[in-house]
Amino acid sequence: MKLTDPLDIARGFLEAWNDQDPDALAALFTDDADFVNVVGLWWEDRPSIRRAHARGFRVMFGGSEMTLERTKVRRLGADAAVVHALWSMTGQVDPAGSPVGDRSGVLSFVVERQPDGGWLAVAAHNTDRFPAAETLVAEPSGQLEPTSYVPRAERNDA
């Protein structure tokens, strides 16, 4: 895929994810790129990003399918941009290999125009979405629980 527009990074990520292709996914990033996943694991170069996603496709996301629901590009001058992509995903499995529920989240990319005119991501952060939650609260067990401080009767999801 030719990366001639900042949005091509999100499109390329979707294509690589749905093909379960860690090489194509890693090729969207600069050699020294950073990627922070939904639980805060931080990979600091292209080989680490590739290795982590290869394992993910092998262990938990092999049958998954991602859809982009919405995208937005914010240019930061001629040679940089922030790309946000709201995603949904089906097909993840638990450690025993059993199907689990659907998920959604937001991928944020910082992208930079390269000397050849194409675009690559220099950083990405993936965030899960928790409908009707405002934050996560740490339970005594250490488990994080999605929580809203708005009374249920006043929320849009009530």
C-alpha distance (Angstrom), angle and dihedral (degrees) to the residues before:
residue distance angle dihedral
M1 . . .
K2 3.80 . .
L3 3.80 109.4 .
T4 3.81 100.4 -147.0
D5 3.82 97.4 142.8
P6 3.82 130.8 42.8
L7 3.82 89.4 -119.3
D8 3.81 88.8 60.8
I9 3.82 87.5 75.9
A10 3.83 91.2 63.8
R11 3.80 91.6 42.0
G12 3.79 90.7 48.6
F13 3.80 91.7 48.7
L14 3.81 89.6 52.8
E15 3.80 92.2 49.0
A16 3.81 93.6 46.4
W17 3.82 91.2 46.5
N18 3.79 94.0 50.5
D19 3.82 90.5 46.4
Q20 3.84 89.2 47.0
D21 3.80 86.8 -130.4
P22 3.82 112.0 153.5
D23 3.81 91.9 -179.6
A24 3.81 93.0 56.9
L25 3.80 90.2 43.9
A26 3.81 93.0 51.1
A27 3.82 90.8 46.8
L28 3.83 87.9 67.8
F29 3.83 89.7 68.4
T30 3.80 136.1 70.6
D31 3.81 116.9 -112.3
D32 3.82 91.5 -102.3
A33 3.82 98.0 38.7
D34 3.80 124.2 141.1
F35 3.81 124.5 -135.2
V36 3.81 123.7 -174.1
N37 3.79 114.6 -169.3
V38 3.81 130.2 -149.9
V39 3.81 93.7 -83.7
G40 3.80 95.4 44.1
L41 3.81 100.1 -98.4
W42 3.80 105.8 152.8
W43 3.80 123.5 -151.1
E44 3.79 115.3 -170.3
D45 3.79 106.5 -164.3
R46 3.79 142.2 30.4
P47 3.84 95.8 -98.6
S48 3.82 91.0 52.8
I49 3.81 91.3 47.6
R50 3.80 89.4 50.6
R51 3.81 94.2 46.4
A52 3.82 93.6 48.6
H53 3.80 93.6 49.6
A54 3.82 92.5 44.5
R55 3.80 88.3 56.4
G56 3.80 91.4 45.5
F57 3.81 91.7 52.7
R58 3.81 90.4 47.3
V59 3.82 97.8 45.8
M60 3.81 112.3 26.3
F61 3.81 113.6 -1.6
G62 3.82 103.9 42.4
G63 3.79 94.7 115.1
S64 3.77 96.5 32.2
E65 3.77 127.2 121.8
M66 3.78 124.6 -158.4
T67 3.80 126.6 -157.1
L68 3.79 126.9 -167.6
E69 3.79 109.6 -133.7
R70 3.81 98.3 179.8
T71 3.80 137.9 -3.6
K72 3.77 134.3 -166.4
V73 3.79 131.6 -173.4
R74 3.80 123.2 -157.3
R75 3.80 112.2 -169.6
L76 3.79 116.7 -142.9
G77 3.78 97.2 -165.0
A78 3.79 125.2 -53.3
D79 3.80 98.3 -50.8
A80 3.81 107.4 37.4
A81 3.79 138.5 49.5
V82 3.78 143.6 167.5
V83 3.80 115.4 -127.5
H84 3.81 121.2 -163.8
A85 3.80 120.2 -167.4
L86 3.80 123.6 -173.6
W87 3.81 106.6 -150.7
S88 3.78 140.1 -175.1
M89 3.79 125.7 -161.6
T90 3.79 138.0 -163.9
G91 3.79 130.9 -177.2
Q92 3.80 104.5 49.0
V93 3.82 116.3 145.9
D94 3.81 132.0 -150.4
P95 3.84 123.4 -120.5
A96 3.83 90.1 -84.1
G97 3.81 90.7 53.4
S98 3.80 96.4 -107.8
P99 3.82 119.4 138.8
V100 3.81 117.1 -100.5
G101 3.80 132.4 -163.4
D102 3.77 127.9 -73.9
R103 3.80 121.3 -85.9
S104 3.77 137.9 -158.4
G105 3.77 135.1 -166.4
V106 3.77 148.3 142.5
L107 3.78 126.9 -93.7
S108 3.81 115.5 -157.0
F109 3.79 118.8 -163.9
V110 3.79 129.5 -173.1
V111 3.79 104.7 -153.8
E112 3.77 132.5 -169.9
R113 3.79 132.0 -161.1
Q114 3.79 110.6 -116.3
P115 3.84 126.4 -140.5
D116 3.83 89.6 -99.8
G117 3.83 90.0 57.1
G118 3.81 95.0 -106.8
W119 3.80 125.1 116.7
L120 3.81 131.7 -118.0
A121 3.78 132.9 179.0
V122 3.80 116.1 -109.9
A123 3.81 92.5 -177.3
A124 3.79 139.8 9.8
H125 3.78 134.4 -175.1
N126 3.79 123.0 -169.0
T127 3.81 119.0 -158.1
D128 3.80 129.5 -173.9
R129 3.81 117.3 -133.6
F130 3.79 121.6 -133.4
P131 3.82 109.7 -165.1
A132 3.82 113.4 -131.7
A133 3.81 92.7 8.9
E134 3.79 124.9 116.8
T135 3.78 98.6 -173.0
L136 3.79 144.5 -16.1
V137 3.81 120.7 -95.1
A138 3.81 120.9 -155.2
E139 3.79 110.4 -126.8
P140 3.85 119.3 -148.2
S141 3.82 87.1 -100.8
G142 3.81 89.7 59.1
Q143 3.80 91.6 -110.3
L144 3.81 113.6 137.6
E145 3.79 113.1 -129.8
P146 3.84 122.3 -161.9
T147 3.81 105.2 -122.2
S148 3.79 139.9 -177.4
Y149 3.80 123.3 -156.5
V150 3.81 91.6 -161.8
P151 3.83 112.0 96.7
R152 3.82 109.2 -106.6
A153 3.83 92.3 -119.6
E154 3.83 89.4 59.4
R155 3.82 97.6 46.5
N156 3.78 124.8 99.3
D157 3.82 90.1 -128.2
A158 3.84 94.6 56.5
